[in-house]
Amino acid sequence: MPGKVILIGDLAERSEAERLIRERVPELHMESKALGLEAAERACQGAFDVAVILRGPISGHDDRIEAVTRLRRNGFAGRILYEGAFLTEKQDALAAGVDYVFDPDRQTIETVVRAAVSRPRLAADHPYLRFLFHDEWASLESYGDEPPAAAPDVILVSISSHADEAFFSKISRYLTANPATRAVVVDDGGTEEAGVAALSAGLQPDVVPAAEGLAPVAQRVKRLLRECWFSRVAAA
């Protein structure tokens, strides 16, 4: 599980967080920066998976929220974690664009970071569906008439991609055997026989692009990916 994390905060907090992560998650690439413009610039330039805003004195609350705002303003593409225990700072952090707030008295930074750098896996059978998510924060993979060997977090099924009606029974059994995998079925045409086979296998279309466009596909999948990531981090 390689990954890149940048820690942002005061020196004492950064030193302790670095020590814990190096001891317990040594495979991670880690850097740290003080609060300020340089931290946001480095986070965006360095292609980090996760940025962690570390806790500090109450007097520095506004500076920490500003650090989150800078990351989002500069286009940080990864996930932002915020270390805090008080309700007001959690609310402010989430409003500023944080992906997850954790209480350091309930979750240790090393376990949260270990979970957070792991990108959700998304499998799609049709190239245009994969293109929709080429810049999404996920591990994107393709599959054909055989489902992926290792079950992904989310799988996209394009009805038009499968002329063999037996595929739909196969994917139905696959989903039953892998209940944690979320499926999105896209009725993008194909033969009438394929559509009937999908319905017979219990694969009710979630989106019909001819009627709804592709936006609902993107929205639905992105929500599922975020839910998968969030549940993994919350359980760490």
LUMLOVO-935419 format. One record per residue (C-alpha): residue in one letter; z, y, x; residue number from 1. Coordinates in steps of 0.2 Angstrom, whole numbers, plus 5000, padded with zeros to 4 digits. Layout:
<rec residu="A" zz="Z" yy="Y" xx="X" num="NUM"/>
...
END
This chain:
<rec residu="M" zz="5000" yy="5000" xx="5000" num="1"/>
<rec residu="P" zz="4994" yy="5014" xx="5012" num="2"/>
<rec residu="G" zz="4996" yy="5032" xx="5005" num="3"/>
<rec residu="K" zz="4999" yy="5050" xx="5010" num="4"/>
<rec residu="V" zz="5013" yy="5060" xx="5005" num="5"/>
<rec residu="I" zz="5018" yy="5078" xx="5009" num="6"/>
<rec residu="L" zz="5036" yy="5084" xx="5007" num="7"/>
<rec residu="I" zz="5039" yy="5102" xx="5003" num="8"/>
<rec residu="G" zz="5056" yy="5110" xx="5004" num="9"/>
<rec residu="D" zz="5070" yy="5117" xx="5015" num="10"/>
<rec residu="L" zz="5073" yy="5109" xx="5033" num="11"/>
<rec residu="A" zz="5089" yy="5099" xx="5029" num="12"/>
<rec residu="E" zz="5082" yy="5091" xx="5013" num="13"/>
<rec residu="R" zz="5065" yy="5087" xx="5022" num="14"/>
<rec residu="S" zz="5074" yy="5079" xx="5037" num="15"/>
<rec residu="E" zz="5084" yy="5068" xx="5026" num="16"/>
<rec residu="A" zz="5069" yy="5063" xx="5015" num="17"/>
<rec residu="E" zz="5059" yy="5059" xx="5030" num="18"/>
<rec residu="R" zz="5072" yy="5048" xx="5037" num="19"/>
<rec residu="L" zz="5074" yy="5038" xx="5021" num="20"/>
<rec residu="I" zz="5055" yy="5036" xx="5018" num="21"/>
<rec residu="R" zz="5052" yy="5031" xx="5036" num="22"/>
<rec residu="E" zz="5066" yy="5018" xx="5036" num="23"/>
<rec residu="R" zz="5061" yy="5010" xx="5019" num="24"/>
<rec residu="V" zz="5042" yy="5014" xx="5017" num="25"/>
<rec residu="P" zz="5036" yy="5015" xx="5035" num="26"/>
<rec residu="E" zz="5018" yy="5011" xx="5030" num="27"/>
<rec residu="L" zz="5016" yy="5028" xx="5022" num="28"/>
<rec residu="H" zz="5008" yy="5043" xx="5031" num="29"/>
<rec residu="M" zz="5020" yy="5057" xx="5029" num="30"/>
<rec residu="E" zz="5020" yy="5076" xx="5033" num="31"/>
<rec residu="S" zz="5032" yy="5090" xx="5028" num="32"/>
<rec residu="K" zz="5031" yy="5108" xx="5026" num="33"/>
<rec residu="A" zz="5043" yy="5123" xx="5021" num="34"/>
<rec residu="L" zz="5040" yy="5131" xx="5005" num="35"/>
<rec residu="G" zz="5026" yy="5144" xx="5006" num="36"/>
<rec residu="L" zz="5008" yy="5147" xx="5007" num="37"/>
<rec residu="E" zz="5005" yy="5135" xx="5021" num="38"/>
<rec residu="A" zz="5012" yy="5120" xx="5012" num="39"/>
<rec residu="A" zz="5000" yy="5122" xx="4997" num="40"/>
<rec residu="E" zz="4985" yy="5124" xx="5009" num="41"/>
<rec residu="R" zz="4990" yy="5109" xx="5020" num="42"/>
<rec residu="A" zz="4993" yy="5098" xx="5004" num="43"/>
<rec residu="C" zz="4975" yy="5103" xx="4997" num="44"/>
<rec residu="Q" zz="4966" yy="5101" xx="5014" num="45"/>
<rec residu="G" zz="4975" yy="5085" xx="5019" num="46"/>
<rec residu="A" zz="4969" yy="5074" xx="5004" num="47"/>
<rec residu="F" zz="4987" yy="5069" xx="5000" num="48"/>
<rec residu="D" zz="4991" yy="5057" xx="4986" num="49"/>
<rec residu="V" zz="5007" yy="5064" xx="4982" num="50"/>
<rec residu="A" zz="5017" yy="5081" xx="4985" num="51"/>
<rec residu="V" zz="5036" yy="5081" xx="4983" num="52"/>
<rec residu="I" zz="5045" yy="5097" xx="4979" num="53"/>
<rec residu="L" zz="5062" yy="5093" xx="4986" num="54"/>
<rec residu="R" zz="5078" yy="5099" xx="4978" num="55"/>
<rec residu="G" zz="5088" yy="5114" xx="4985" num="56"/>
<rec residu="P" zz="5100" yy="5128" xx="4980" num="57"/>
<rec residu="I" zz="5099" yy="5136" xx="4963" num="58"/>
<rec residu="S" zz="5094" yy="5152" xx="4972" num="59"/>
<rec residu="G" zz="5078" yy="5144" xx="4977" num="60"/>
<rec residu="H" zz="5073" yy="5138" xx="4960" num="61"/>
<rec residu="D" zz="5059" yy="5151" xx="4958" num="62"/>
<rec residu="D" zz="5052" yy="5147" xx="4975" num="63"/>
<rec residu="R" zz="5051" yy="5129" xx="4971" num="64"/>
<rec residu="I" zz="5042" yy="5132" xx="4955" num="65"/>
<rec residu="E" zz="5030" yy="5144" xx="4964" num="66"/>
<rec residu="A" zz="5026" yy="5130" xx="4976" num="67"/>
<rec residu="V" zz="5021" yy="5120" xx="4961" num="68"/>
<rec residu="T" zz="5010" yy="5134" xx="4954" num="69"/>
<rec residu="R" zz="5002" yy="5136" xx="4971" num="70"/>
<rec residu="L" zz="4997" yy="5118" xx="4972" num="71"/>
<rec residu="R" zz="4989" yy="5118" xx="4955" num="72"/>
<rec residu="R" zz="4981" yy="5135" xx="4958" num="73"/>
<rec residu="N" zz="4973" yy="5129" xx="4975" num="74"/>
<rec residu="G" zz="4967" yy="5113" xx="4966" num="75"/>
<rec residu="F" zz="4978" yy="5100" xx="4973" num="76"/>
<rec residu="A" zz="4971" yy="5083" xx="4966" num="77"/>
<rec residu="G" zz="4985" yy="5072" xx="4969" num="78"/>
<rec residu="R" zz="5002" yy="5069" xx="4959" num="79"/>
<rec residu="I" zz="5016" yy="5081" xx="4960" num="80"/>
<rec residu="L" zz="5034" yy="5075" xx="4960" num="81"/>
<rec residu="Y" zz="5049" yy="5087" xx="4958" num="82"/>
<rec residu="E" zz="5067" yy="5082" xx="4963" num="83"/>
<rec residu="G" zz="5079" yy="5090" xx="4951" num="84"/>
<rec residu="A" zz="5093" yy="5086" xx="4939" num="85"/>
<rec residu="F" zz="5096" yy="5101" xx="4928" num="86"/>
<rec residu="L" zz="5087" yy="5102" xx="4911" num="87"/>
<rec residu="T" zz="5081" yy="5119" xx="4914" num="88"/>
<rec residu="E" zz="5073" yy="5116" xx="4931" num="89"/>
<rec residu="K" zz="5065" yy="5100" xx="4924" num="90"/>
<rec residu="Q" zz="5057" yy="5110" xx="4910" num="91"/>
<rec residu="D" zz="5051" yy="5124" xx="4921" num="92"/>
<rec residu="A" zz="5044" yy="5111" xx="4933" num="93"/>
<rec residu="L" zz="5034" yy="5102" xx="4920" num="94"/>
<rec residu="A" zz="5028" yy="5118" xx="4912" num="95"/>
<rec residu="A" zz="5021" yy="5123" xx="4930" num="96"/>
<rec residu="G" zz="5011" yy="5107" xx="4931" num="97"/>
<rec residu="V" zz="5023" yy="5094" xx="4939" num="98"/>
<rec residu="D" zz="5018" yy="5076" xx="4935" num="99"/>
<rec residu="Y" zz="5035" yy="5068" xx="4936" num="100"/>
<rec residu="V" zz="5053" yy="5075" xx="4938" num="101"/>
<rec residu="F" zz="5066" yy="5063" xx="4945" num="102"/>
<rec residu="D" zz="5085" yy="5065" xx="4946" num="103"/>
<rec residu="P" zz="5090" yy="5060" xx="4964" num="104"/>
<rec residu="D" zz="5106" yy="5053" xx="4958" num="105"/>
<rec residu="R" zz="5097" yy="5040" xx="4947" num="106"/>
<rec residu="Q" zz="5081" yy="5037" xx="4957" num="107"/>
<rec residu="T" zz="5080" yy="5037" xx="4976" num="108"/>
<rec residu="I" zz="5066" yy="5047" xx="4984" num="109"/>
<rec residu="E" zz="5059" yy="5032" xx="4994" num="110"/>
<rec residu="T" zz="5057" yy="5021" xx="4978" num="111"/>
<rec residu="V" zz="5049" yy="5035" xx="4968" num="112"/>
<rec residu="V" zz="5037" yy="5039" xx="4982" num="113"/>
<rec residu="R" zz="5032" yy="5021" xx="4985" num="114"/>
<rec residu="A" zz="5028" yy="5019" xx="4966" num="115"/>
<rec residu="A" zz="5019" yy="5036" xx="4965" num="116"/>
<rec residu="V" zz="5006" yy="5034" xx="4979" num="117"/>
<rec residu="S" zz="4999" yy="5019" xx="4970" num="118"/>
<rec residu="R" zz="4984" yy="5024" xx="4960" num="119"/>
<rec residu="P" zz="4981" yy="5015" xx="4943" num="120"/>
<rec residu="R" zz="4966" yy="5003" xx="4944" num="121"/>
<rec residu="L" zz="4951" yy="5006" xx="4932" num="122"/>
<rec residu="A" zz="4937" yy="4994" xx="4930" num="123"/>
<rec residu="A" zz="4921" yy="4998" xx="4921" num="124"/>
<rec residu="D" zz="4905" yy="4988" xx="4918" num="125"/>
<rec residu="H" zz="4892" yy="5001" xx="4916" num="126"/>
<rec residu="P" zz="4888" yy="5014" xx="4929" num="127"/>
<rec residu="Y" zz="4888" yy="5029" xx="4918" num="128"/>
<rec residu="L" zz="4906" yy="5025" xx="4913" num="129"/>
<rec residu="R" zz="4911" yy="5024" xx="4931" num="130"/>
<rec residu="F" zz="4903" yy="5040" xx="4934" num="131"/>
<rec residu="L" zz="4914" yy="5048" xx="4921" num="132"/>
<rec residu="F" zz="4929" yy="5045" xx="4932" num="133"/>
<rec residu="H" zz="4922" yy="5046" xx="4950" num="134"/>
<rec residu="D" zz="4934" yy="5061" xx="4953" num="135"/>
<rec residu="E" zz="4949" yy="5054" xx="4943" num="136"/>
<rec residu="W" zz="4965" yy="5050" xx="4952" num="137"/>
<rec residu="A" zz="4962" yy="5031" xx="4950" num="138"/>
<rec residu="S" zz="4956" yy="5016" xx="4960" num="139"/>
<rec residu="L" zz="4938" yy="5014" xx="4952" num="140"/>
<rec residu="E" zz="4930" yy="4997" xx="4952" num="141"/>
<rec residu="S" zz="4915" yy="4988" xx="4944" num="142"/>
<rec residu="Y" zz="4913" yy="4971" xx="4936" num="143"/>
<rec residu="G" zz="4898" yy="4962" xx="4928" num="144"/>
<rec residu="D" zz="4898" yy="4947" xx="4916" num="145"/>
<rec residu="E" zz="4914" yy="4941" xx="4924" num="146"/>
<rec residu="P" zz="4930" yy="4951" xx="4922" num="147"/>
<rec residu="P" zz="4939" yy="4957" xx="4937" num="148"/>
<rec residu="A" zz="4949" yy="4943" xx="4947" num="149"/>
<rec residu="A" zz="4964" yy="4954" xx="4948" num="150"/>
<rec residu="A" zz="4968" yy="4962" xx="4931" num="151"/>
<rec residu="P" zz="4966" yy="4981" xx="4932" num="152"/>
<rec residu="D" zz="4977" yy="4993" xx="4923" num="153"/>
<rec residu="V" zz="4963" yy="4999" xx="4912" num="154"/>
<rec residu="I" zz="4946" yy="4991" xx="4908" num="155"/>
<rec residu="L" zz="4931" yy="4999" xx="4900" num="156"/>
<rec residu="V" zz="4919" yy="4987" xx="4890" num="157"/>
<rec residu="S" zz="4902" yy="4993" xx="4886" num="158"/>
<rec residu="I" zz="4894" yy="4983" xx="4873" num="159"/>
<rec residu="S" zz="4876" yy="4988" xx="4879" num="160"/>
<rec residu="S" zz="4880" yy="4980" xx="4896" num="161"/>
<rec residu="H" zz="4881" yy="4962" xx="4889" num="162"/>
<rec residu="A" zz="4867" yy="4952" xx="4882" num="163"/>
<rec residu="D" zz="4877" yy="4936" xx="4883" num="164"/>
<rec residu="E" zz="4887" yy="4935" xx="4867" num="165"/>
<rec residu="A" zz="4899" yy="4923" xx="4876" num="166"/>
<rec residu="F" zz="4905" yy="4937" xx="4886" num="167"/>
<rec residu="F" zz="4915" yy="4945" xx="4872" num="168"/>
<rec residu="S" zz="4925" yy="4929" xx="4869" num="169"/>
<rec residu="K" zz="4928" yy="4928" xx="4887" num="170"/>
<rec residu="I" zz="4935" yy="4946" xx="4888" num="171"/>
<rec residu="S" zz="4945" yy="4944" xx="4873" num="172"/>
<rec residu="R" zz="4954" yy="4929" xx="4881" num="173"/>
<rec residu="Y" zz="4956" yy="4939" xx="4897" num="174"/>
<rec residu="L" zz="4965" yy="4953" xx="4888" num="175"/>
<rec residu="T" zz="4976" yy="4940" xx="4879" num="176"/>
<rec residu="A" zz="4980" yy="4932" xx="4896" num="177"/>
<rec residu="N" zz="4984" yy="4950" xx="4904" num="178"/>
<rec residu="P" zz="4993" yy="4960" xx="4891" num="179"/>
<rec residu="A" zz="4997" yy="4974" xx="4902" num="180"/>
<rec residu="T" zz="4979" yy="4978" xx="4904" num="181"/>
<rec residu="R" zz="4973" yy="4992" xx="4892" num="182"/>
<rec residu="A" zz="4955" yy="4990" xx="4886" num="183"/>
<rec residu="V" zz="4943" yy="5003" xx="4879" num="184"/>
<rec residu="V" zz="4928" yy="4996" xx="4870" num="185"/>
<rec residu="V" zz="4913" yy="5008" xx="4870" num="186"/>
<rec residu="D" zz="4900" yy="5004" xx="4857" num="187"/>
<rec residu="D" zz="4885" yy="5012" xx="4866" num="188"/>
<rec residu="G" zz="4871" yy="5002" xx="4857" num="189"/>
<rec residu="G" zz="4865" yy="4985" xx="4863" num="190"/>
<rec residu="T" zz="4859" yy="4972" xx="4852" num="191"/>
<rec residu="E" zz="4865" yy="4969" xx="4834" num="192"/>
<rec residu="E" zz="4870" yy="4951" xx="4840" num="193"/>
<rec residu="A" zz="4881" yy="4959" xx="4854" num="194"/>
<rec residu="G" zz="4890" yy="4971" xx="4842" num="195"/>
<rec residu="V" zz="4893" yy="4956" xx="4830" num="196"/>
<rec residu="A" zz="4900" yy="4945" xx="4844" num="197"/>
<rec residu="A" zz="4911" yy="4959" xx="4850" num="198"/>
<rec residu="L" zz="4919" yy="4961" xx="4833" num="199"/>
<rec residu="S" zz="4920" yy="4943" xx="4830" num="200"/>
<rec residu="A" zz="4930" yy="4942" xx="4846" num="201"/>
<rec residu="G" zz="4942" yy="4955" xx="4840" num="202"/>
<rec residu="L" zz="4935" yy="4969" xx="4851" num="203"/>
<rec residu="Q" zz="4935" yy="4983" xx="4839" num="204"/>
<rec residu="P" zz="4925" yy="4998" xx="4846" num="205"/>
<rec residu="D" zz="4937" yy="5013" xx="4851" num="206"/>
<rec residu="V" zz="4923" yy="5025" xx="4854" num="207"/>
<rec residu="V" zz="4905" yy="5027" xx="4847" num="208"/>
<rec residu="P" zz="4896" yy="5039" xx="4859" num="209"/>
<rec residu="A" zz="4881" yy="5041" xx="4847" num="210"/>
<rec residu="A" zz="4893" yy="5049" xx="4834" num="211"/>
<rec residu="E" zz="4907" yy="5056" xx="4845" num="212"/>
<rec residu="G" zz="4899" yy="5059" xx="4862" num="213"/>
<rec residu="L" zz="4907" yy="5054" xx="4879" num="214"/>
<rec residu="A" zz="4922" yy="5066" xx="4879" num="215"/>
<rec residu="P" zz="4933" yy="5054" xx="4868" num="216"/>
<rec residu="V" zz="4930" yy="5041" xx="4881" num="217"/>
<rec residu="A" zz="4936" yy="5052" xx="4895" num="218"/>
<rec residu="Q" zz="4951" yy="5058" xx="4886" num="219"/>
<rec residu="R" zz="4957" yy="5041" xx="4880" num="220"/>
<rec residu="V" zz="4955" yy="5033" xx="4897" num="221"/>
<rec residu="K" zz="4963" yy="5047" xx="4907" num="222"/>
<rec residu="R" zz="4978" yy="5047" xx="4895" num="223"/>
<rec residu="L" zz="4980" yy="5028" xx="4898" num="224"/>
<rec residu="L" zz="4979" yy="5030" xx="4917" num="225"/>
<rec residu="R" zz="4992" yy="5043" xx="4916" num="226"/>
<rec residu="E" zz="5003" yy="5032" xx="4905" num="227"/>
<rec residu="C" zz="5001" yy="5018" xx="4917" num="228"/>
<rec residu="W" zz="5006" yy="5028" xx="4932" num="229"/>
<rec residu="F" zz="5020" yy="5037" xx="4923" num="230"/>
<rec residu="S" zz="5028" yy="5020" xx="4917" num="231"/>
<rec residu="R" zz="5027" yy="5013" xx="4935" num="232"/>
<rec residu="V" zz="5035" yy="5028" xx="4943" num="233"/>
<rec residu="A" zz="5049" yy="5030" xx="4929" num="234"/>
<rec residu="A" zz="5053" yy="5011" xx="4932" num="235"/>
<rec residu="A" zz="5055" yy="5013" xx="4951" num="236"/>
END
